Amino acid sequence: MDKYDIIKTTKTYNKVLADYKKGNLAHSSLLITPDKMSREIFSVVFASLLICNDEDEIIKQNIIKHIHPDVFFLPKSGILKVEDVEFVLERLNYFPMEASCKVFILEDFSSATTQAQNKLLKTLEETPNDVYFLLCSEKEDGILPTIKSRCQILELEQLSENALNILLSEHTVDAKTMEVAKFYGRGELGRIEEALKNVDIVDMVDLCFDIINNCKSSKDILSYTIKITKYKNYLIKFVQIYADVLQEILKIKILNKSEYSILNFNLLCDKFSYDGIIELQEKLIKILEMIDRFCNSTFVIDEILIQTCKCKLL
């Protein structure tokens, strides 16, 4: 089962499929998911369904390569601008070349200029019968309410446990890497693939465990500052992983169970009180804001460790 088949297991895709079979599929849809890879793959299976009823592998490959004459991926580069919408409006007047319809995939739509969104409004409201739009975005913020009101909203859910297990079983990596991918992935294809391919993800998770277990004094802070500095170019990612580890500890404290066996989160639970975790999570949010404002990575790293020591049950 490849990534395209995995996306077809989602409730969101099956809702689209059911509407398509009934002849009720909206001509304008807005796909929301923070995972870029999932958006890209959903776009392909969406277009393949409309263009060839998802029955022709050659056509599907042409869609993947962005060379099918009736499927348009925009913008070609950067963010969606007025000129991209003008390209769309021009193509609306053409008959489909090979299929019975045309499909426009508009990526990263929350970043589209206001002028471009406004220019598209009338077309989304009065879409021709042989045209379908799929607007893709990581979030709804930045998208005009008038655009959203003209679209069917498709919020792509996280992959199911069964789909995750199938996906992970097809990779030849060790069991710990698989479990890190499951933990780090949050049910999103792109994050899972990143964890399976990037050994630094596993190392950063291990380092988070080590810090929580063993960082207790100013001497420890100096030692761990050096270790974290290795990832200073990925500092935001490290802080996010650290926050995810804390969130998992919190979940275990609440539910008294863990879905992970190799990553032994239970051993970390006695390092913090419930309130201590909440306090440290709030500190990490402020630290992320600090990273956005300036680039003194050593100061940021020290702050992570100092706040960890303050919040721990030492």
C-alpha positions in Angstrom: 0.0 0.0 0.0 1.6 3.3 -1.1 1.1 6.8 0.2 -1.7 7.4 -2.3 -3.6 4.3 -1.1 -3.0 5.4 2.5 -4.7 8.8 1.8 -7.7 6.9 0.3 -8.3 5.3 3.8 -9.1 8.6 5.3 -12.7 9.6 6.1 -12.1 12.9 4.2 -11.3 11.1 0.9 -14.1 8.7 1.3 -16.5 11.5 1.8 -15.3 13.0 -1.5 -15.6 9.6 -3.1 -19.2 9.1 -1.9 -20.2 12.6 -3.1 -18.5 12.0 -6.5 -20.4 8.7 -7.0 -23.7 10.3 -6.1 -22.9 13.2 -8.5 -23.0 15.6 -5.5 -19.3 16.6 -5.3 -18.9 20.3 -4.8 -17.1 22.2 -7.6 -15.1 24.2 -5.1 -13.4 22.5 -2.1 -11.0 23.7 0.6 -8.6 21.1 2.0 -7.2 21.9 5.4 -4.2 20.0 6.9 -0.9 21.3 8.3 1.0 18.5 6.5 2.3 19.6 3.0 2.9 16.0 1.8 -0.6 15.0 2.7 -2.0 18.0 0.8 0.1 17.1 -2.3 -0.9 13.4 -2.2 -4.6 14.2 -1.6 -4.5 16.6 -4.5 -3.3 13.8 -6.8 -5.9 11.3 -5.7 -8.6 13.9 -5.9 -7.6 14.9 -9.5 -7.2 11.2 -10.5 -10.7 10.4 -9.3 -12.2 13.2 -11.4 -10.1 12.8 -14.5 -10.1 9.0 -14.8 -12.2 7.6 -12.0 -8.9 6.6 -10.4 -8.6 3.7 -12.8 -5.7 4.6 -15.1 -2.2 4.4 -13.6 -0.6 6.2 -16.6 -2.9 9.2 -16.2 -2.3 9.1 -12.4 1.5 9.3 -13.1 1.0 12.2 -15.4 -1.0 14.0 -12.7 1.8 13.3 -10.2 4.4 14.8 -12.7 2.1 17.8 -13.3 1.9 17.1 -17.0 -1.7 16.2 -17.5 -3.3 18.8 -19.8 -6.5 19.1 -17.8 -5.0 19.3 -14.3 -3.4 22.6 -13.3 -1.2 23.1 -10.2 -0.8 26.7 -9.1 1.0 28.8 -8.3 4.0 27.8 -10.4 6.3 29.4 -7.8 5.9 31.6 -4.7 2.4 32.6 -3.5 -0.8 32.7 -5.5 -1.0 36.1 -7.1 -3.5 37.9 -9.4 -1.7 36.8 -12.5 -2.1 33.1 -11.4 -5.9 33.7 -11.1 -5.9 35.4 -14.5 -4.3 32.2 -15.9 -7.1 30.2 -14.3 -9.8 32.5 -15.8 -8.3 32.2 -19.2 -8.3 28.4 -19.0 -11.9 28.3 -18.0 -12.9 29.1 -21.5 -11.1 26.1 -23.0 -12.7 22.7 -23.4 -10.9 19.8 -21.6 -8.3 18.2 -23.8 -8.4 14.6 -22.7 -10.9 14.3 -19.8 -14.5 15.3 -19.3 -13.5 18.1 -16.8 -10.6 20.4 -15.7 -9.2 20.4 -12.2 -7.4 23.4 -10.6 -5.2 22.7 -7.6 -4.4 25.9 -5.7 -1.7 25.2 -3.1 -0.8 27.1 0.1 -4.0 29.1 -0.3 -3.8 30.9 3.0 -0.8 32.7 1.7 -2.5 33.9 -1.5 -2.8 37.6 -1.8 -6.1 39.3 -0.9 -6.3 40.6 -4.5 -5.9 37.1 -5.9 -8.6 35.7 -3.5 -11.0 38.5 -4.4 -10.5 37.9 -8.1 -11.3 34.3 -7.7 -14.6 34.8 -5.8 -17.0 35.0 -8.7 -15.5 32.0 -10.3 -15.9 29.9 -7.2 -19.5 31.0 -6.9 -20.4 30.3 -10.5 -18.0 27.4 -11.4 -18.7 25.9 -14.8 -20.0 22.3 -14.7 -16.8 20.9 -16.2 -14.4 22.6 -13.7 -13.4 21.6 -10.2 -11.3 23.6 -7.7 -9.3 22.2 -4.8 -7.9 24.9 -2.6 -5.2 23.5 -0.3 -4.0 25.1 2.9 -2.3 24.3 6.2 -4.8 26.5 8.0 -7.9 28.6 7.6 -6.3 31.8 8.8 -5.5 34.1 5.9 -8.4 32.8 3.8 -11.2 35.3 3.2 -14.5 34.3 4.8 -16.2 34.9 1.4 -13.9 32.2 -0.1 -14.6 29.7 2.7 -18.3 30.3 2.3 -18.1 29.2 -1.4 -16.2 26.0 -0.7 -16.9 22.6 0.9 -14.4 22.5 3.8 -12.4 19.2 3.9 -10.4 18.9 7.1 -8.1 16.0 6.6 -7.9 13.9 9.8 -4.8 12.2 11.1 -4.1 8.7 9.8 -5.8 5.9 11.6 -3.8 3.5 13.8 -4.3 0.7 11.2 -3.1 2.9 8.3 -0.1 4.0 10.4 0.9 0.4 11.1 0.6 -0.5 7.4 2.6 2.5 6.4 5.4 1.8 8.9 5.5 -1.9 8.3 6.6 -1.2 4.7 9.8 0.5 5.8 13.0 -1.4 6.6 14.1 0.5 9.7 14.6 -0.6 13.3 11.7 -0.8 15.7 12.8 2.3 17.7 12.9 4.5 14.6 9.4 3.2 13.7 8.1 4.1 17.1 9.8 7.6 16.9 8.2 8.1 13.5 4.8 7.2 15.0 5.3 9.6 17.9 6.8 12.4 15.9 4.5 11.9 12.9 1.2 12.9 14.7 -0.6 10.9 12.0 0.8 13.1 9.2 2.5 11.6 6.2 5.2 14.3 5.8 6.3 14.1 9.4 6.4 10.3 9.4 8.5 10.3 6.3 10.9 12.9 7.8 11.3 10.8 11.0 12.0 7.7 9.0 14.7 9.4 6.9 16.3 11.8 9.3 18.3 10.1 12.1 18.5 13.5 13.9 14.8 13.2 14.8 15.5 10.0 16.8 18.6 11.6 18.4 16.6 14.7 19.4 13.9 12.6 21.0 16.6 10.7 22.9 18.2 13.9 24.0 14.8 15.2 25.3 14.5 12.0 27.4 18.1 12.4 28.7 17.5 16.1 29.7 14.3 15.3 31.6 15.9 12.4 33.4 19.3 13.9 34.2 19.5 17.7 34.0 19.4 18.9 37.6 22.2 21.5 38.2 24.1 24.4 36.6 26.9 21.9 35.8 24.3 19.7 33.9 23.0 22.8 32.1 26.5 23.6 30.7 26.9 20.0 29.5 23.4 19.8 27.8 23.9 23.3 26.2 26.8 21.8 24.3 24.7 18.8 23.3 21.7 20.8 22.1 24.0 23.3 20.2 24.5 20.4 17.7 20.9 21.1 16.6 21.0 24.9 16.7 20.0 25.1 13.0 16.9 23.1 13.9 16.2 24.7 17.2 12.5 25.3 16.6 12.1 21.6 15.7 14.0 20.6 18.8 11.7 22.8 21.0 8.6 21.4 19.3 9.8 17.8 19.9 10.5 18.6 23.6 7.0 20.1 23.8 5.6 16.9 22.3 7.5 14.7 24.8 6.0 16.8 27.6 2.5 16.5 26.1 2.9 12.7 26.0 3.9 12.7 29.7 0.9 14.8 30.5 -1.4 12.4 28.6 0.0 9.4 30.6 -0.6 11.3 33.9 -4.2 11.9 32.9 -5.0 8.5 31.2 -2.5 6.3 33.1 -1.5 4.5 30.0 0.9 4.9 27.0 0.7 3.6 23.5 4.5 3.4 23.2 6.6 0.5 24.5 10.2 1.3 23.3 9.9 5.0 24.1 9.4 4.5 27.8 7.5 7.7 28.7 6.4 6.2 32.0 9.9 6.6 33.4 9.6 10.4 32.9 6.3 10.8 34.7 7.8 11.2 38.1 10.0 14.0 37.0 7.2 16.6 36.9 4.0 17.4 38.7 1.0 18.0 36.6 1.3 21.7 37.2 5.0 21.6 36.5 4.4 20.2 33.0 1.8 22.9 32.3 4.2 25.6 33.5 7.0 24.3 31.3 4.8 24.0 28.3 3.9 27.7 28.7 7.6 28.6 29.0 8.3 26.7 25.8 5.7 28.7 23.9 7.5 31.9 25.0 10.8 30.4 24.0 9.5 29.7 20.5 8.5 33.3 20.3 12.1 34.3 21.4 13.5 32.2 18.6 11.4 34.1 16.1 12.6 37.4 17.4 16.3 36.9 17.5 19.0 34.3 16.8 21.0 34.0 20.0 20.7 30.3 20.1 22.9 29.8 23.2 20.6 32.1 25.3 17.5 30.2 24.0 19.1 26.8 24.8 20.1 27.9 28.3 16.6 29.2 28.9 15.1 25.8 27.9 17.3 24.0 30.4 16.9 26.5 33.2 13.1 26.4 32.9 13.2 22.6 32.9 15.2 22.5 36.1 12.8 25.0 37.7 9.7 23.0 36.8 11.1 19.6 37.7 10.5 17.7 40.9 14.2 17.7 42.0 
